Amino acid sequence: MKQRVVAIGVVIFSLVVSSYTYMAAKDNTLTPSEIRTGWKLLFDGKSLKGWRSYQNQVTNSWTVNNGVMYCKGSETDKSDKRADMITEKEYENFDLSIDWKISPQGNSGILYMVTEEFPRSYQSGPEYQIIDDLHFPQKLEDWQKTGANYAMDPAPTAAPNPVGQWNTTRIVVNNGHVQHWLNGKKLLDFQMWTDEWKKKKMEGKWKDAPGYGMSKKGHIGLQDHGSEAWFKNLKIKEL
């Protein structure tokens, strides 16, 4: 009898664990723990609700397929109707998590604190770089590689999964203190708007982009750089 009770207990325990594992693994949903701690979904897995193109530009490159936000890319690149996607809502201090994968030789990015007074989203918001580090057809500087704060801070310890496999990016912004994470490993930790940050900005790509990185609040953006890219499990917790 005792052995039977133990066996039943093991079965019940296994079912509970399996249930929690399923809930944690199911795409584009939040676990009870995430809901309790303030996480919100940015993507429902079914539509582009809550998103729109940058500056409401005409675009035909974004769709939702099988629970994934998909950028179809373009062989003719800038001649096609392309635009970055941004959240309708703006965010200031937040913890952001996004799963992504990139195509062979592909290039994309996750932008944050984006405003819309410039022709391109990256002229205002910092960019978490996403790229095929190994096979991109042009030579890459360290500040262009995956996980970098594009054109500002390289992420030399980044080890993205092979092209075609999913990665998880986490970006934390709290009063200008920024962290970049990849697959559970912290890559970067920097403070915006300090004298050191301003010096780095003025000595690099952004010396002629006075609005770059200056907004303390803005949209989350997904870059359409002409490459196929896939995104899911987009969620955020405001801090």
PyMOL commands that set and color helices and strands:
alter all, ss='L'
color gray80, all
select helices_A, chain A and resi 2-25+32-36+54-56+77-79+121-123+142-144+195-203+205-208
alter helices_A, ss='H'
color red, helices_A
select strands_A, chain A and resi 39-41+51-53+62-65+68-71+85-91+94-102+107-114+127-131+167-174+177-182+185-191+218-222+229-238
alter strands_A, ss='S'
color yellow, strands_A
deselect
rebuild
show_as cartoon
